[in-house]
Amino acid sequence: MGRKHANIRKRARRVTAQNTSVNTPIVRIGSVLLDHQEKLLVVFTEDMLLNQLRRDGPKIEASFDRLCEKDLIELSAFLSRTCSLLYTGLKVAMRREDELRIACAQLLLNSSNSFGVAVAVLRMGYVLQPGIVIRSMLEAVSTSLHLLQKPGDLQSYQNHTLQSPKTMAAAKKALPPFGQLYGYFSDNFAHIGQLHKSVTPVREYTERHAALDVNLGFLRIAAWLLYVSAELAFNDLLDQPRYWQPVESGYKYDPSNAERDWMKSYFNLADVD
């Protein structure tokens, strides 16, 4: 009996050890910071990125949704109109074998995906990175506006020899505010700007602080630029264009008074050009 009981106890210990190893998470320490002056010990575990994505990420996203639900709904509706016009325009352009508008649709549809990325990273708590993504979107918008005014440069674009700086003049001519916006995002996000010079912690949103509101403003600008560019590319598909009106030499940026009132509300501005 004694030997039998001893074997049972050994098996029980093995089962207990196995259950403990399965149920108890193993924390792998990557490195440790020991600050004697502050009497502080900081442990950096090897699962920091996984925790950010799987543990903290959903909490941060939920906090964003609570504070910014109205903004998300408005931006989503605006983006839907843009994508509808772009996908429709792309199909029409492909049937017509219109290489120029195919190129513009592809550029702007990829930019719409970039817009989704900018929203997603802000929702995940990153307040520096959306501006970097939006800056890349402006390249696509600028190129599209350039090609629509200078279709002879399509071959250069397809050969990857069309330089971005060359597209700026045409973009600013078509859409005067574009130059100022491009300069701002270049100075602050393509190059080292003010936000790069301080640590921006990733954490739950508890209020509509300045960095969050500024980024939401950036997103509104980006969504608007996408639609305006799409409308110029496929103006002939719309019964009542909102921004571009036909003139003898093409189209002119000329939003109605009602549209300008909507823009003031959308951008929360006293006046718009």
MIKE-78791 format. One record per residue: residue number from 1; residue in three letters; chain; y, z, x of N, C-alpha, C in turn. Coordinates in Angstrom, 2 decimals. Layout:
NUM Ala A Y Z X Y Z X Y Z X
...
This chain:
1 Met A -1.21 0.00 0.83 0.00 0.00 0.00 1.25 0.00 0.86
2 Gly A 1.21 0.81 1.97 2.40 0.89 2.81 2.78 -0.44 3.42
3 Arg A 1.75 -1.20 3.89 2.02 -2.51 4.49 2.55 -3.48 3.44
4 Lys A 2.00 -3.42 2.21 2.45 -4.32 1.14 3.90 -4.05 0.78
5 His A 4.23 -2.74 0.67 5.63 -2.38 0.34 6.58 -2.81 1.45
6 Ala A 6.13 -2.70 2.69 6.98 -3.11 3.82 7.26 -4.61 3.76
7 Asn A 6.24 -5.41 3.41 6.44 -6.86 3.30 7.40 -7.21 2.17
8 Ile A 7.27 -6.46 1.06 8.18 -6.70 -0.06 9.62 -6.42 0.35
9 Arg A 9.80 -5.29 1.08 11.17 -4.95 1.51 11.73 -6.01 2.45
10 Lys A 10.92 -6.56 3.33 11.38 -7.61 4.26 11.82 -8.85 3.49
11 Arg A 10.98 -9.23 2.48 11.33 -10.41 1.68 12.62 -10.17 0.91
12 Ala A 12.80 -8.95 0.40 14.03 -8.62 -0.34 15.25 -8.73 0.55
13 Arg A 15.10 -8.24 1.81 16.24 -8.33 2.73 16.58 -9.78 3.04
14 Arg A 15.52 -10.61 3.20 15.78 -12.03 3.48 16.49 -12.70 2.31
15 Val A 16.05 -12.41 1.07 16.68 -12.98 -0.12 18.11 -12.52 -0.23
16 Thr A 18.36 -11.24 0.02 19.73 -10.71 -0.04 20.62 -11.38 0.99
17 Ala A 20.09 -11.56 2.19 20.88 -12.23 3.24 21.19 -13.66 2.87
18 Gln A 20.16 -14.36 2.29 20.39 -15.75 1.88 21.44 -15.84 0.78
19 Asn A 21.35 -14.94 -0.22 22.32 -14.95 -1.32 23.72 -14.65 -0.82
20 Thr A 23.79 -13.72 0.13 25.12 -13.38 0.67 25.72 -14.57 1.39
21 Ser A 24.89 -15.31 2.16 25.41 -16.45 2.91 25.83 -17.58 1.99
22 Val A 25.18 -17.67 0.80 25.52 -18.73 -0.15 26.78 -18.37 -0.92
23 Asn A 26.90 -17.15 -1.38 27.97 -16.75 -2.29 29.25 -16.33 -1.58
24 Thr A 29.15 -15.90 -0.35 30.33 -15.44 0.37 30.93 -16.60 1.16
25 Pro A 32.15 -17.00 0.86 32.75 -18.12 1.60 32.98 -17.75 3.06
26 Ile A 32.74 -18.70 3.93 32.96 -18.50 5.35 34.36 -18.99 5.71
27 Val A 35.15 -18.12 6.28 36.50 -18.48 6.69 36.47 -18.80 8.18
28 Arg A 36.79 -20.03 8.52 36.79 -20.45 9.91 38.23 -20.39 10.43
29 Ile A 38.43 -19.59 11.42 39.77 -19.39 11.98 40.04 -20.45 13.03
30 Gly A 41.15 -21.17 12.85 41.54 -22.18 13.82 42.29 -21.58 14.98
31 Ser A 43.29 -20.76 14.66 44.09 -20.11 15.70 44.80 -18.91 15.09
32 Val A 45.36 -18.09 15.96 46.03 -16.86 15.52 47.35 -16.74 16.26
33 Leu A 48.39 -16.40 15.51 49.69 -16.10 16.11 49.91 -14.59 16.05
34 Leu A 50.09 -13.98 17.21 50.36 -12.54 17.28 51.79 -12.34 17.77
35 Asp A 52.65 -11.88 16.85 54.07 -11.66 17.15 54.28 -10.17 17.36
36 His A 54.37 -9.76 18.63 54.53 -8.34 18.94 55.87 -7.82 18.47
37 Gln A 56.90 -8.64 18.61 58.23 -8.18 18.24 58.34 -7.89 16.75
38 Glu A 57.78 -8.77 15.93 57.83 -8.59 14.48 56.64 -7.78 13.96
39 Lys A 55.71 -7.45 14.88 54.48 -6.75 14.49 53.77 -7.51 13.37
40 Leu A 53.55 -8.78 13.68 53.02 -9.69 12.66 51.83 -10.46 13.22
41 Leu A 50.79 -10.57 12.41 49.62 -11.35 12.76 49.46 -12.47 11.73
42 Val A 49.51 -13.73 12.19 49.37 -14.89 11.31 48.10 -15.63 11.68
43 Val A 47.22 -15.80 10.70 45.95 -16.48 10.92 46.02 -17.88 10.33
44 Phe A 45.67 -18.89 11.12 45.62 -20.27 10.67 44.15 -20.67 10.53
45 Thr A 43.71 -20.80 9.30 42.31 -21.15 9.06 42.13 -22.67 9.10
46 Glu A 40.90 -23.09 9.29 40.62 -24.52 9.42 40.65 -25.26 8.09
47 Asp A 40.76 -24.51 6.99 40.77 -25.15 5.66 42.16 -25.17 5.05
48 Met A 43.21 -25.14 5.89 44.58 -25.10 5.37 44.88 -26.31 4.49
49 Leu A 44.51 -27.49 4.95 44.79 -28.71 4.18 44.00 -28.71 2.87
50 Leu A 42.73 -28.31 2.95 41.92 -28.26 1.74 42.49 -27.27 0.73
51 Asn A 42.95 -26.12 1.21 43.56 -25.14 0.32 44.83 -25.69 -0.32
52 Gln A 45.61 -26.43 0.47 46.84 -27.00 -0.06 46.53 -27.99 -1.18
53 Leu A 45.50 -28.78 -1.00 45.17 -29.81 -1.98 44.45 -29.23 -3.20
54 Arg A 43.50 -28.35 -2.98 42.61 -27.92 -4.06 42.98 -26.59 -4.69
55 Arg A 43.55 -25.69 -3.90 43.87 -24.36 -4.43 45.33 -24.27 -4.86
56 Asp A 46.24 -24.61 -3.93 47.68 -24.43 -4.20 48.27 -25.61 -4.95
57 Gly A 47.76 -26.83 -4.66 48.33 -28.03 -5.26 48.43 -28.01 -6.77
58 Pro A 47.34 -27.72 -7.48 47.42 -27.69 -8.95 48.41 -26.66 -9.49
59 Lys A 48.56 -25.54 -8.80 49.53 -24.53 -9.25 50.96 -25.05 -9.08
60 Ile A 51.21 -25.72 -7.95 52.55 -26.26 -7.70 52.87 -27.36 -8.71
61 Glu A 51.90 -28.22 -8.97 52.10 -29.31 -9.93 52.38 -28.76 -11.32
62 Ala A 51.68 -27.70 -11.70 51.91 -27.11 -13.02 53.30 -26.50 -13.11
63 Ser A 53.78 -25.91 -12.01 55.13 -25.33 -12.01 56.18 -26.43 -12.12
64 Phe A 55.93 -27.58 -11.47 56.84 -28.72 -11.58 56.90 -29.23 -13.01
65 Asp A 55.73 -29.35 -13.62 55.68 -29.87 -14.99 56.43 -28.98 -15.96
66 Arg A 56.36 -27.69 -15.76 57.07 -26.76 -16.65 58.58 -26.96 -16.57
67 Leu A 59.06 -27.23 -15.37 60.51 -27.34 -15.16 61.04 -28.75 -15.43
68 Cys A 60.20 -29.76 -15.24 60.69 -31.15 -15.20 59.99 -32.06 -16.21
69 Glu A 59.43 -31.50 -17.26 58.70 -32.30 -18.25 59.58 -33.40 -18.84
70 Lys A 60.80 -33.06 -19.20 61.71 -34.05 -19.80 61.98 -35.20 -18.83
71 Asp A 62.19 -34.89 -17.57 62.44 -35.93 -16.57 61.22 -36.84 -16.42
72 Leu A 60.03 -36.25 -16.38 58.82 -37.04 -16.23 58.63 -38.00 -17.39
73 Ile A 58.88 -37.53 -18.59 58.72 -38.37 -19.78 59.70 -39.54 -19.74
74 Glu A 60.93 -39.26 -19.35 61.95 -40.31 -19.31 61.65 -41.33 -18.21
75 Leu A 61.26 -40.86 -17.04 60.95 -41.76 -15.93 59.71 -42.59 -16.25
76 Ser A 58.73 -41.98 -16.88 57.50 -42.71 -17.23 57.79 -43.83 -18.21
77 Ala A 58.63 -43.55 -19.22 58.96 -44.59 -20.20 59.71 -45.75 -19.54
78 Phe A 60.62 -45.42 -18.64 61.40 -46.46 -17.95 60.48 -47.31 -17.08
79 Leu A 59.59 -46.65 -16.33 58.67 -47.38 -15.45 57.73 -48.27 -16.26
80 Ser A 57.33 -47.82 -17.43 56.44 -48.62 -18.28 57.10 -49.94 -18.67
81 Arg A 58.38 -49.88 -19.02 59.10 -51.12 -19.37 59.16 -52.07 -18.17
82 Thr A 59.39 -51.49 -16.99 59.48 -52.31 -15.79 58.14 -52.98 -15.48
83 Cys A 57.07 -52.21 -15.52 55.75 -52.75 -15.20 55.31 -53.80 -16.22
84 Ser A 55.66 -53.57 -17.48 55.34 -54.56 -18.51 56.00 -55.90 -18.19
85 Leu A 57.27 -55.85 -17.83 58.00 -57.07 -17.50 57.42 -57.73 -16.24
86 Leu A 57.07 -56.92 -15.24 56.56 -57.47 -13.98 55.17 -58.10 -14.15
87 Tyr A 54.28 -57.43 -14.86 52.94 -57.99 -15.05 53.00 -59.26 -15.90
88 Thr A 53.83 -59.23 -16.94 53.99 -60.43 -17.76 54.59 -61.56 -16.93
89 Gly A 55.62 -61.23 -16.17 56.26 -62.23 -15.33 55.32 -62.81 -14.28
90 Leu A 54.48 -61.96 -13.71 53.53 -62.45 -12.70 52.55 -63.44 -13.31
91 Lys A 52.04 -63.14 -14.49 51.10 -64.06 -15.14 51.77 -65.41 -15.45
92 Val A 52.99 -65.35 -15.96 53.72 -66.58 -16.26 53.98 -67.38 -14.99
93 Ala A 54.40 -66.67 -13.94 54.70 -67.34 -12.67 53.45 -67.99 -12.07
94 Met A 52.31 -67.34 -12.20 51.07 -67.91 -11.67 50.67 -69.16 -12.44
95 Arg A 50.88 -69.15 -13.75 50.55 -70.35 -14.54 51.49 -71.50 -14.20
96 Arg A 52.74 -71.16 -13.89 53.72 -72.18 -13.53 53.65 -72.55 -12.06
97 Glu A 52.82 -71.83 -11.29 52.74 -72.00 -9.84 54.11 -71.81 -9.20
98 Asp A 54.81 -70.80 -9.69 56.15 -70.46 -9.19 55.99 -69.45 -8.05
99 Glu A 55.88 -69.96 -6.83 55.60 -69.11 -5.68 56.70 -68.08 -5.44
100 Leu A 57.93 -68.45 -5.73 59.05 -67.53 -5.51 58.90 -66.28 -6.37
101 Arg A 58.66 -66.48 -7.66 58.57 -65.34 -8.56 57.24 -64.59 -8.43
102 Ile A 56.23 -65.28 -7.98 54.98 -64.58 -7.66 55.24 -63.59 -6.53
103 Ala A 55.96 -64.05 -5.51 56.27 -63.17 -4.37 57.11 -61.98 -4.81
104 Cys A 58.11 -62.23 -5.65 58.98 -61.14 -6.11 58.21 -60.14 -6.97
105 Ala A 57.35 -60.65 -7.84 56.55 -59.76 -8.68 55.63 -58.89 -7.84
106 Gln A 55.01 -59.48 -6.83 54.12 -58.72 -5.97 54.89 -57.63 -5.22
107 Leu A 56.04 -57.99 -4.71 56.88 -57.01 -4.01 57.24 -55.84 -4.92
108 Leu A 57.69 -56.14 -6.12 58.18 -55.10 -7.01 57.04 -54.28 -7.63
109 Leu A 55.90 -54.91 -7.86 54.76 -54.15 -8.36 54.26 -53.16 -7.32
110 Asn A 54.23 -53.58 -6.07 53.87 -52.64 -5.01 54.90 -51.52 -4.91
111 Ser A 56.16 -51.86 -5.15 57.20 -50.83 -5.14 57.02 -49.85 -6.29
112 Ser A 56.53 -50.34 -7.43 56.28 -49.43 -8.54 55.19 -48.43 -8.18
113 Asn A 54.20 -48.86 -7.39 53.19 -47.93 -6.90 53.81 -46.91 -5.95
114 Ser A 54.72 -47.38 -5.10 55.42 -46.46 -4.21 56.23 -45.44 -5.00
115 Phe A 56.80 -45.89 -6.10 57.54 -44.96 -6.96 56.61 -43.86 -7.46
116 Gly A 55.40 -44.24 -7.86 54.42 -43.25 -8.29 54.10 -42.25 -7.20
117 Val A 54.03 -42.74 -5.96 53.78 -41.86 -4.81 54.93 -40.88 -4.65
118 Ala A 56.16 -41.36 -4.76 57.32 -40.49 -4.60 57.32 -39.37 -5.64
119 Val A 56.97 -39.72 -6.88 56.88 -38.71 -7.93 55.77 -37.71 -7.61
120 Ala A 54.62 -38.23 -7.18 53.46 -37.37 -6.93 53.73 -36.36 -5.82
121 Val A 54.34 -36.80 -4.73 54.54 -35.86 -3.62 55.61 -34.82 -3.97
122 Leu A 56.62 -35.21 -4.74 57.60 -34.22 -5.19 56.93 -33.20 -6.11
123 Arg A 56.08 -33.70 -6.97 55.35 -32.81 -7.90 54.43 -31.86 -7.13
124 Met A 53.97 -32.27 -5.96 53.10 -31.42 -5.15 53.88 -30.44 -4.28
125 Gly A 55.22 -30.48 -4.36 56.02 -29.50 -3.65 56.71 -30.00 -2.40
126 Tyr A 56.57 -31.28 -2.08 57.19 -31.84 -0.87 58.57 -32.39 -1.23
127 Val A 59.63 -31.84 -0.66 60.98 -32.24 -1.05 61.65 -33.18 -0.05
128 Leu A 61.07 -33.35 1.13 61.62 -34.30 2.12 61.03 -35.69 1.93
129 Gln A 59.75 -35.76 1.66 59.02 -37.03 1.71 59.38 -38.05 0.62
130 Pro A 59.78 -37.64 -0.61 60.12 -38.67 -1.61 61.21 -39.63 -1.14
131 Gly A 62.22 -39.13 -0.45 63.29 -39.99 0.03 62.80 -41.02 1.04
132 Ile A 61.81 -40.64 1.85 61.23 -41.57 2.83 60.53 -42.72 2.11
133 Val A 59.80 -42.38 1.05 59.09 -43.42 0.28 60.10 -44.33 -0.43
134 Ile A 61.12 -43.73 -1.02 62.12 -44.52 -1.74 62.86 -45.46 -0.78
135 Arg A 63.11 -45.01 0.43 63.77 -45.87 1.42 62.94 -47.13 1.65
136 Ser A 61.61 -47.01 1.70 60.76 -48.19 1.88 60.82 -49.08 0.64
137 Met A 61.00 -48.47 -0.55 61.13 -49.27 -1.77 62.38 -50.14 -1.72
138 Leu A 63.45 -49.62 -1.14 64.70 -50.37 -1.08 64.53 -51.65 -0.27
139 Glu A 63.64 -51.64 0.73 63.36 -52.86 1.50 62.81 -53.95 0.58
140 Ala A 61.89 -53.55 -0.28 61.27 -54.52 -1.19 62.28 -55.04 -2.20
141 Val A 63.09 -54.14 -2.74 64.12 -54.54 -3.71 65.11 -55.50 -3.05
142 Ser A 65.54 -55.16 -1.84 66.49 -56.00 -1.11 65.90 -57.39 -0.85
143 Thr A 64.65 -57.43 -0.45 64.00 -58.72 -0.17 63.88 -59.55 -1.44
144 Ser A 63.53 -58.90 -2.54 63.42 -59.62 -3.81 64.77 -60.20 -4.24
145 Leu A 65.81 -59.39 -4.17 67.15 -59.86 -4.55 67.59 -61.01 -3.65
146 His A 67.25 -60.94 -2.38 67.61 -62.00 -1.44 66.90 -63.31 -1.79
147 Leu A 65.59 -63.24 -2.02 64.82 -64.45 -2.30 65.25 -65.11 -3.59
148 Leu A 65.63 -64.30 -4.58 66.07 -64.88 -5.86 67.38 -65.64 -5.71
149 Gln A 68.20 -65.25 -4.73 69.46 -65.95 -4.48 69.33 -67.05 -3.44
150 Lys A 68.37 -66.88 -2.54 68.18 -67.85 -1.45 66.71 -68.26 -1.40
151 Pro A 66.27 -69.03 -2.38 64.85 -69.42 -2.44 64.39 -70.21 -1.22
152 Gly A 65.32 -70.79 -0.50 64.95 -71.54 0.70 64.36 -70.66 1.78
153 Asp A 64.55 -69.35 1.67 64.00 -68.42 2.67 62.59 -67.96 2.33
154 Leu A 62.00 -68.52 1.26 60.66 -68.09 0.87 59.66 -68.36 1.98
155 Gln A 59.78 -69.50 2.66 58.84 -69.82 3.72 58.94 -68.82 4.86
156 Ser A 60.17 -68.41 5.20 60.33 -67.39 6.24 59.68 -66.08 5.82
157 Tyr A 59.83 -65.74 4.55 59.22 -64.51 4.04 57.70 -64.60 4.15
158 Gln A 57.13 -65.73 3.77 55.68 -65.89 3.82 55.16 -65.92 5.25
159 Asn A 56.00 -66.37 6.19 55.62 -66.41 7.60 55.94 -65.11 8.33
160 His A 56.44 -64.11 7.59 56.77 -62.79 8.15 57.91 -62.86 9.17
161 Thr A 58.79 -63.81 9.00 59.92 -63.93 9.94 61.26 -63.60 9.27
162 Leu A 61.25 -63.26 8.00 62.48 -62.88 7.31 62.80 -61.43 7.66
163 Gln A 63.89 -61.22 8.35 64.27 -59.88 8.80 65.00 -59.10 7.70
164 Ser A 64.67 -57.83 7.59 65.27 -56.99 6.55 66.80 -56.96 6.59
165 Pro A 67.42 -56.81 7.77 68.90 -56.79 7.78 69.53 -58.03 7.17
166 Lys A 68.84 -59.17 7.28 69.37 -60.41 6.72 69.44 -60.35 5.20
167 Thr A 68.57 -59.57 4.58 68.52 -59.52 3.12 69.60 -58.63 2.53
168 Met A 70.23 -57.80 3.35 71.19 -56.82 2.83 72.40 -57.48 2.18
169 Ala A 72.94 -58.51 2.83 74.16 -59.15 2.33 73.94 -59.71 0.94
170 Ala A 72.82 -60.39 0.73 72.54 -60.97 -0.59 72.30 -59.88 -1.62
171 Ala A 71.64 -58.80 -1.23 71.38 -57.70 -2.16 72.68 -57.04 -2.59
172 Lys A 73.57 -56.82 -1.64 74.87 -56.20 -1.97 75.73 -57.13 -2.82
173 Lys A 75.62 -58.42 -2.57 76.39 -59.38 -3.36 75.92 -59.37 -4.81
174 Ala A 74.61 -59.30 -5.02 74.07 -59.31 -6.38 74.32 -57.98 -7.08
175 Leu A 74.19 -56.89 -6.33 74.25 -55.55 -6.91 75.10 -54.69 -6.00
176 Pro A 76.42 -54.65 -6.22 77.34 -53.97 -5.30 76.94 -52.54 -4.91
177 Pro A 76.41 -51.69 -5.80 76.07 -50.32 -5.37 74.92 -50.26 -4.37
178 Phe A 74.20 -51.37 -4.20 73.00 -51.34 -3.37 73.33 -50.99 -1.92
179 Gly A 74.42 -51.53 -1.41 74.76 -51.30 -0.01 74.95 -49.83 0.30
180 Gln A 75.65 -49.12 -0.55 75.88 -47.69 -0.34 74.58 -46.91 -0.43
181 Leu A 73.74 -47.27 -1.39 72.46 -46.57 -1.54 71.57 -46.80 -0.33
182 Tyr A 71.52 -48.04 0.14 70.68 -48.37 1.29 71.16 -47.61 2.53
183 Gly A 72.47 -47.55 2.70 73.02 -46.83 3.84 72.68 -45.35 3.79
184 Tyr A 72.78 -44.76 2.62 72.49 -43.32 2.47 71.03 -43.02 2.80
185 Phe A 70.12 -43.79 2.22 68.70 -43.51 2.44 68.29 -43.85 3.87
186 Ser A 68.93 -44.84 4.49 68.63 -45.14 5.88 69.08 -44.01 6.79
187 Asp A 70.30 -43.52 6.58 70.84 -42.46 7.43 70.04 -41.16 7.29
188 Asn A 69.55 -40.88 6.11 68.93 -39.58 5.86 67.40 -39.58 5.88
189 Phe A 66.78 -40.77 5.75 65.33 -40.78 5.64 64.65 -41.78 6.58
190 Ala A 65.26 -42.93 6.84 64.68 -43.83 7.83 64.90 -43.28 9.23
191 His A 66.03 -42.59 9.40 66.36 -41.93 10.65 66.33 -40.41 10.41
192 Ile A 66.49 -39.65 11.47 66.48 -38.19 11.34 67.76 -37.76 10.63
193 Gly A 67.60 -37.19 9.44 68.74 -36.73 8.65 68.76 -35.23 8.53
194 Gln A 69.64 -34.73 7.67 69.84 -33.29 7.54 68.57 -32.57 7.10
195 Leu A 67.83 -33.16 6.17 66.63 -32.49 5.66 65.53 -32.38 6.71
196 His A 65.58 -33.24 7.74 64.58 -33.16 8.81 64.84 -31.95 9.71
197 Lys A 66.02 -31.39 9.65 66.43 -30.38 10.64 66.19 -28.95 10.18
198 Ser A 65.45 -28.77 9.12 65.06 -27.43 8.68 63.68 -27.51 8.06
199 Val A 62.96 -26.40 8.11 61.61 -26.37 7.55 61.69 -26.36 6.03
200 Thr A 60.93 -27.24 5.41 60.90 -27.30 3.94 59.54 -26.80 3.46
201 Pro A 59.43 -25.53 3.11 58.13 -24.97 2.71 57.58 -25.61 1.44
202 Val A 56.26 -25.70 1.38 55.59 -26.24 0.20 55.10 -25.06 -0.64
203 Arg A 55.71 -24.89 -1.81 55.37 -23.74 -2.64 55.69 -24.04 -4.10
204 Glu A 55.28 -23.14 -4.98 55.51 -23.33 -6.40 57.01 -23.39 -6.71
205 Tyr A 57.36 -24.22 -7.69 58.74 -24.29 -8.15 59.00 -23.16 -9.14
206 Thr A 60.04 -22.41 -8.89 60.41 -21.32 -9.81 61.73 -21.59 -10.52
207 Glu A 62.47 -22.60 -10.04 63.76 -22.95 -10.64 64.12 -24.37 -10.28
208 Arg A 65.13 -24.89 -10.96 65.64 -26.23 -10.63 66.65 -26.09 -9.49
209 His A 66.13 -25.87 -8.28 67.03 -25.68 -7.15 67.60 -27.02 -6.70
210 Ala A 68.53 -26.96 -5.74 69.29 -28.15 -5.34 68.38 -29.26 -4.82
211 Ala A 67.42 -28.91 -3.97 66.54 -29.94 -3.40 65.74 -30.65 -4.49
212 Leu A 65.29 -29.92 -5.49 64.53 -30.53 -6.59 65.42 -31.44 -7.41
213 Asp A 66.61 -30.99 -7.75 67.51 -31.81 -8.56 67.95 -33.07 -7.83
214 Val A 68.19 -32.95 -6.53 68.57 -34.12 -5.74 67.44 -35.15 -5.75
215 Asn A 66.22 -34.70 -5.58 65.08 -35.62 -5.58 64.87 -36.27 -6.93
216 Leu A 65.07 -35.53 -8.00 64.96 -36.12 -9.33 66.03 -37.20 -9.52
217 Gly A 67.21 -36.96 -8.95 68.24 -37.99 -8.97 67.83 -39.23 -8.19
218 Phe A 67.18 -39.01 -7.03 66.67 -40.14 -6.25 65.67 -40.97 -7.07
219 Leu A 64.80 -40.29 -7.78 63.79 -40.98 -8.57 64.43 -41.79 -9.69
220 Arg A 65.47 -41.26 -10.28 66.17 -42.01 -11.33 66.79 -43.28 -10.75
221 Ile A 67.38 -43.18 -9.57 67.95 -44.36 -8.92 66.87 -45.39 -8.63
222 Ala A 65.75 -44.94 -8.08 64.67 -45.86 -7.72 64.10 -46.57 -8.94
223 Ala A 63.88 -45.81 -10.01 63.34 -46.42 -11.24 64.31 -47.45 -11.81
224 Trp A 65.58 -47.13 -11.76 66.61 -48.05 -12.27 66.66 -49.33 -11.43
225 Leu A 66.64 -49.19 -10.11 66.69 -50.36 -9.23 65.48 -51.27 -9.46
226 Leu A 64.32 -50.68 -9.68 63.13 -51.48 -9.95 63.31 -52.32 -11.22
227 Tyr A 63.81 -51.68 -12.27 63.98 -52.42 -13.52 65.02 -53.52 -13.36
228 Val A 66.15 -53.21 -12.77 67.23 -54.19 -12.62 66.74 -55.40 -11.82
229 Ser A 65.96 -55.15 -10.76 65.44 -56.24 -9.95 64.42 -57.07 -10.73
230 Ala A 63.57 -56.38 -11.50 62.58 -57.09 -12.32 63.26 -57.95 -13.38
231 Glu A 64.33 -57.43 -13.97 65.02 -58.19 -15.01 65.67 -59.45 -14.44
232 Leu A 66.18 -59.38 -13.22 66.75 -60.58 -12.61 65.66 -61.62 -12.33
233 Ala A 64.51 -61.15 -11.87 63.42 -62.08 -11.54 62.87 -62.78 -12.78
234 Phe A 62.83 -62.07 -13.90 62.20 -62.62 -15.11 63.13 -62.53 -16.31
235 Asn A 64.37 -62.88 -16.06 65.40 -62.82 -17.10 65.06 -63.71 -18.28
236 Asp A 64.45 -64.85 -18.01 64.17 -65.81 -19.09 63.10 -65.33 -20.06
237 Leu A 62.40 -64.25 -19.74 61.38 -63.71 -20.63 61.95 -62.71 -21.63
238 Leu A 63.22 -62.38 -21.49 63.84 -61.36 -22.34 64.78 -62.00 -23.36
239 Asp A 64.70 -61.55 -24.59 65.63 -62.03 -25.61 67.02 -61.46 -25.40
240 Gln A 67.09 -60.19 -24.99 68.38 -59.53 -24.78 68.35 -58.77 -23.45
241 Pro A 68.69 -59.45 -22.36 68.73 -58.78 -21.06 69.75 -57.63 -21.07
242 Arg A 69.43 -56.59 -20.35 70.30 -55.41 -20.34 71.38 -55.51 -19.26
243 Tyr A 71.09 -56.22 -18.15 72.00 -56.17 -17.00 72.48 -57.54 -16.53
244 Trp A 71.65 -58.55 -16.61 71.99 -59.85 -16.05 72.24 -60.86 -17.16
245 Gln A 73.44 -61.44 -17.13 73.81 -62.43 -18.14 73.90 -63.82 -17.51
246 Pro A 73.41 -64.84 -18.20 73.44 -66.20 -17.63 74.87 -66.69 -17.43
247 Val A 75.11 -67.32 -16.30 76.38 -68.00 -16.00 76.02 -69.38 -15.45
248 Glu A 77.04 -70.17 -15.16 76.80 -71.55 -14.75 75.96 -71.64 -13.49
249 Ser A 76.19 -70.72 -12.55 75.49 -70.80 -11.26 74.25 -69.92 -11.18
250 Gly A 73.87 -69.30 -12.30 72.68 -68.44 -12.27 72.82 -67.26 -13.21
251 Tyr A 72.90 -66.07 -12.65 73.04 -64.86 -13.45 74.08 -63.95 -12.83
252 Lys A 74.73 -63.19 -13.69 75.76 -62.26 -13.24 75.41 -60.86 -13.73
253 Tyr A 75.57 -59.88 -12.82 75.36 -58.49 -13.20 76.51 -58.06 -14.12
254 Asp A 76.19 -57.85 -15.38 77.25 -57.57 -16.36 76.68 -56.77 -17.53
255 Pro A 76.35 -55.49 -17.29 75.81 -54.66 -18.39 76.85 -54.47 -19.49
256 Ser A 76.38 -54.39 -20.72 77.28 -54.20 -21.86 77.86 -52.79 -21.83
257 Asn A 78.86 -52.56 -22.68 79.44 -51.22 -22.77 78.41 -50.20 -23.24
258 Ala A 77.55 -50.62 -24.16 76.51 -49.72 -24.63 75.55 -49.36 -23.50
259 Glu A 75.24 -50.35 -22.66 74.35 -50.09 -21.53 75.02 -49.17 -20.51
260 Arg A 76.31 -49.36 -20.30 77.03 -48.49 -19.38 77.05 -47.04 -19.89
261 Asp A 77.17 -46.89 -21.19 77.11 -45.53 -21.77 75.74 -44.92 -21.54
262 Trp A 74.69 -45.74 -21.71 73.34 -45.23 -21.44 73.19 -44.83 -19.98
263 Met A 73.75 -45.63 -19.06 73.66 -45.33 -17.63 74.37 -44.02 -17.30
264 Lys A 75.51 -43.77 -17.95 76.22 -42.51 -17.70 75.36 -41.33 -18.10
265 Ser A 74.66 -41.47 -19.21 73.77 -40.39 -19.65 72.56 -40.27 -18.73
266 Tyr A 71.99 -41.40 -18.36 70.78 -41.43 -17.53 71.05 -40.82 -16.15
267 Phe A 72.18 -41.20 -15.56 72.52 -40.70 -14.22 73.36 -39.42 -14.26
268 Asn A 73.74 -38.99 -15.45 74.58 -37.80 -15.62 75.91 -37.98 -14.85
269 Leu A 76.57 -39.12 -15.11 77.81 -39.44 -14.43 78.94 -39.59 -15.45
270 Ala A 80.15 -39.36 -14.99 81.31 -39.52 -15.87 81.62 -40.98 -16.12
271 Asp A 81.32 -41.83 -15.11 81.60 -43.26 -15.25 80.67 -44.04 -14.33
272 Val A 80.45 -45.31 -14.63 79.62 -46.18 -13.79 80.35 -47.50 -13.64
273 Asp A 80.07 -48.16 -12.51 80.66 -49.49 -12.25 79.79 -50.58 -12.85
